[in-house]
Amino acid sequence: MSDSSHVPVLLHEAVEALQVRPAGIYVDATFGRGGHSLLILERLNQQGRLIALDRDTVAITAGGEIKDERLQLVHRSFSHLREVLREQGVEQVDGVLLDLGVSSPQLDDAARGFSFRFDAPLDMRMDTSSGITAAEWLAAADEREITEVIRDYGEERFAKQVAAAIVAQRPLYTTHQLASIVAQAVRTREPGQDPATRTFQALRIHVNQELAELKQVLPQCVKALQLGGRLVVISFHSLEDRIVKRFLREQSQPPQLPRRLPLRAAELPLPLLTLIGRAQQADNSEIARNPRARSAIMRVAERTAAPWREAA
């Protein structure tokens, strides 16, 4: 495969956490360049099956180089997980893996506009076949909307100043134009971090609706898992991890029952998930090889025998 030098963060740890059953059915909901998928396929026998999703057409094209009948590669956002499973004739699976955020190949491709390291069109779409670009959104949004996005998704203290500068100097067409404007608007620079980092992160999250997609897919994962099936999620910033942590904690608690209900502990309904171990981070050797691994957090949960309960 192209981009074969790209090794996912926590690669072996994530696949180990899935506890792959040789004849099982698994979902790699963030195919990327296939690192996790290839390792999962190594652990499946001929009866096993892997369904991999990605909304990036470049990733799908690269994945076409894998010639394996056990792999079904689907160009779709992971928020459409249940729809994809129905199309594949699958009701329940043995494991789902989510490796969130933007991949190294996407960041390193100047034409995608994810990084201010290159002067390129201000695109930032993970799926370049649909949706509006970051440049188009910045041209149409009002100052309040831009402020909210940069503040909420980038956690930028100077969001208001950045938004005002963007509105004053738009239209913007390239990454370097935007990075220059942000550099002038951000008054205090954090050591070791480019002043444009938070704004670029915020716009990428907004353009791709990453947090909304995550909130949509997590319940679908739980519903799809059969008894003993594992959900493994790797996140790369606090906003993602906060959503994952809260969701897993809520689903690992028994459902709320009316007070003073005459039930013994053994009669209480089971939670949908059991948390497996503590959150895991990359070790020092992996961080030395790949600095991006520093922010990775992996959380794992296992499906119980509790019947699925639709949210109220």
Phi, psi and omega in degrees: 000150172292158184059031183294344179285347181283118179248122180298150175292140179053039184303300184291323179297319181293316181290323174300318182296331178292338184050063187299125174270129188307324182258017185278174177244126184232157178236122167259098189281355179223077190301315180062243175251017169084011182300310178294318183299316181297321180290324176295316179301325178299333185262356178266147171270190184291343177272348181288166184211141178230126176251121184242135181242148168199141179267358179271117182296330178295319178296319180296318178298315178298321181293339178297345178285344178278113181260091182211118184294343180281349183258126170247115183257125188236128176277095182198149173290147183291348175293348177259026185305309183298320178299316179296316179298319177298317179297329179273001179072028183247131179262314180223154183231167182265350179183149177227133177244131175237116176247099196278171174085194182266145182270162178301316177300325177292317179295325185276352178269104186305323186296341183282338177076019179280334190241143176274002176291335181241150173269112188210166176304141184277080185262284176075005178282134172286326175251099184284000179270356181204166176083174181260152179281168176299321179298317180294320180292316180297329180288333186257333185287150176274171187298323180297315180298317180296318178301313183297318181296312182292324179289312188281321184263338178255348183051043182268122181295331183257034183302318182297317180293320178296315181298318180297320179293322178297312181297322182291332187245004180286160011281149177250140183240336187231162180296321181291327174301311181295315181299323179293318179296316180296318181301325179284332185271332181279117189280324182240123182264135177281138181303130176079003181234131176293140181299340181276350187306309185292322180292317178297318177300314183299315182294321178298315180298317182291312182302322183263001180050045188297319182287322176296319178299318180297316179297328179286323188279330187302311177297326178296323178298312182297318180295328183281337185286136172272174182307125179086356179291149184250142170248123180239124182233127175248122179243163186233359171209166192299327182295317176296309186297327178298317179295314181296312182300315181295317181297312182296322179296316180296319183283349177264006176253145177299153178298148180291130179243157177303142178298152176065018175291128185285077179234140172276162183306320182293342182266354180293141179295147180288149168288165180284331184230154168244128178288138181250109178065190178263166174303138184245143178237163180294148177277175186297325181292321179290321179297323178296323179284325185218096183304333179299337182293343184303325185265001185284137175227126180249131177236144186227140176217156182236139181286133177269184179275003181296138177293149180298136178238121176294143179297146180290000000 
